[in-house]
């Protein structure tokens, strides 16, 4: 699949549920309303779309939410995707619910790697940020278990918000050294359900990097994939082949739209060519109305062609998507 700007789609991000056990302040208001179960795609429908997408050149699938570990048939979904489409399967999770037996099941079913979100290491602040009873200890235990079970490379994500958790940049960066993983800092984006995003709370990637380098000098890596969302750095005091890395995902200050290779499928069956799309393509209806695989392929090709050149967050005409990250998928 190629869009009208010449970008080839290789990655499909699938939100398998809009439910989440967190209500993070930059994502979901406490009173958010979820879609009905009938509106959500079934396991078979998700597998069918992914299989068609694979036939069109998609090579990686990332399972997102909401919180994907809440899906009642997650093992069956992973197994179906692995056997039917043959793509590399990864998952992004808040890790608060991870158990060793489940991780083993998912890996045996075909899950290859894990990305974990953790925005604070301070229990009181973590509770305020996630609006949950979970703790950073639970998340870090999930990271440890993911590493033990070989769901690697494990990557960690953090969103820094000025005046809330931006003073933890160095502590969070140190996690990459503790666990031997890539710790990525994502710029705060306007994707909250309350549409209360405040640019004054935004912390640029360059500012975060400067803060980290006061403690840990960094050296740019020269092996980043051009379509990667992150620009990565290694620690100057560690061996060049150390797995400990720092990544910066800077969609606000340094958009990477020109090399974007992603297409998104929401839990309720809407195709979104861009995270910030204001138009969605309803693939659920043709799925449930007898469309052939060829017709679904044409649908995905047409939707991809409409992919916008960029999100335009910094432009005067920018309009925040109606739906939050929890409904779109990370």
C-alpha positions, 0 to 999 in steps of 0.5 A, spaced: 500 500 500 502 506 497 499 513 499 498 519 495 505 522 498 509 516 496 509 513 503 509 505 503 505 502 509 508 496 512 506 497 519 498 496 522 497 498 529 490 495 531 486 497 537 483 491 540 479 494 545 477 501 548 477 499 555 483 500 560 484 500 567 487 506 567 485 513 566 491 517 564 490 525 565 493 526 558 488 520 555 482 519 558 477 522 563 474 518 569 467 518 566 469 516 559 464 512 555 466 505 552 463 502 545 458 497 546 461 490 545 457 489 539 460 495 536 467 492 537 471 487 532 471 480 533 477 476 533 476 473 527 474 480 524 481 483 526 485 477 524 481 477 517 483 485 516 490 483 518 491 478 513 488 482 508 493 488 510 499 482 510 497 481 503 498 488 501 505 489 504 504 490 512 510 486 515 508 488 523 502 489 527 502 492 534 496 491 538 494 497 542 488 499 546 485 501 551 489 496 555 490 490 550 491 485 556 484 486 558 481 483 551 478 476 553 481 472 548 488 475 547 491 469 546 487 466 541 487 473 537 495 473 537 495 465 535 490 467 529 494 473 527 501 469 527 498 463 523 494 467 518 498 473 517 505 471 518 506 478 521 511 480 526 506 481 532 508 486 538 504 489 544 504 496 548 501 495 555 501 499 561 504 492 564 500 493 571 496 486 569 502 482 567 502 475 569 508 470 568 503 464 565 500 469 561 506 472 558 508 465 556 502 463 553 502 469 549 509 468 546 507 461 545 502 463 541 506 468 537 507 475 540 514 477 539 516 483 543 513 488 548 512 495 549 511 498 556 508 505 558 511 508 565 510 515 566 512 516 573 516 512 579 513 515 585 507 512 587 503 518 589 504 521 583 503 515 579 496 514 582 494 521 580 497 521 573 493 514 572 487 515 576 488 508 578 490 504 584 496 501 581 503 502 582 510 503 579 512 497 582 507 493 578 509 496 572 516 494 573 515 487 575 511 487 568 518 489 565 522 484 568 517 478 567 517 480 559 525 480 559 525 473 563 520 471 558 524 473 552 519 478 549 524 482 547 527 487 545 522 490 551 521 498 550 519 503 555 515 509 554 514 515 558 510 522 556 513 528 560 508 533 562 511 540 565 509 541 572 507 534 573 513 529 572 518 532 567 522 532 573 523 525 573 527 525 566 533 522 569 530 517 573 526 514 568 532 514 563 536 510 568 531 505 567 534 503 561 541 502 564 537 498 570 534 493 565 538 494 559 532 496 554 530 502 550 527 508 554 523 513 550 520 519 551 514 521 547 512 529 547 505 530 550 500 531 544 493 533 544 489 526 544 486 527 551 478 525 551 477 532 555 480 536 549 484 540 555 491 539 552 495 545 554 501 547 550 504 550 556 505 543 559 508 541 553 516 539 554 520 538 548 524 532 546 530 537 546 529 540 553 528 532 555 535 530 552 539 536 555 536 535 562 538 527 561 545 529 558 547 533 565 547 526 568 548 521 562 552 524 556 549 521 550 551 519 543 546 519 537 545 512 534 547 511 526 542 505 525 535 508 526 530 506 521 528 512 517 520 510 518 522 509 526 518 514 530 524 515 535 531 518 534 535 514 539 541 515 543 546 510 546 550 512 553 557 515 552 560 511 558 557 504 556 559 500 550 557 501 543 553 494 543 549 495 550 542 494 549 541 500 554 538 506 549 534 513 550 529 514 544 526 521 543 519 521 539 518 528 538 511 529 533 510 536 536 517 539 535 520 534 530 514 531 526 516 524 522 510 524 518 514 524 511 517 517 513 511 514 516 509 507 514 503 506 519 496 505 518 491 504 524 485 500 525 480 502 531 477 497 536 470 499 533 473 497 526 475 504 523 481 505 519 485 511 520 490 513 515 494 518 521 493 518 528 491 525 527 486 523 522 479 527 522 476 522 517 475 515 519 474 509 514 468 504 516 471 497 514 466 494 520 460 495 515 463 491 509 466 486 513 459 484 516 456 485 509 459 479 506 465 483 502 470 479 499 478 479 501 479 483 494 474 488 496 477 489 503 484 490 500 481 495 495 478 498 501 485 499 505 488 501 498 483 507 498 483 509 505 491 509 505 491 513 499 487 519 503 493 519 508 495 526 509 502 529 508 502 531 516 498 532 522 499 539 523 499 540 530 503 546 530 499 550 525 494 555 526 488 550 523 490 544 527 484 541 529 484 535 535 481 529 533 474 528 536 476 521 539 482 520 544 488 516 544 484 510 548 479 510 542 484 510 536 490 506 539 497 508 541 
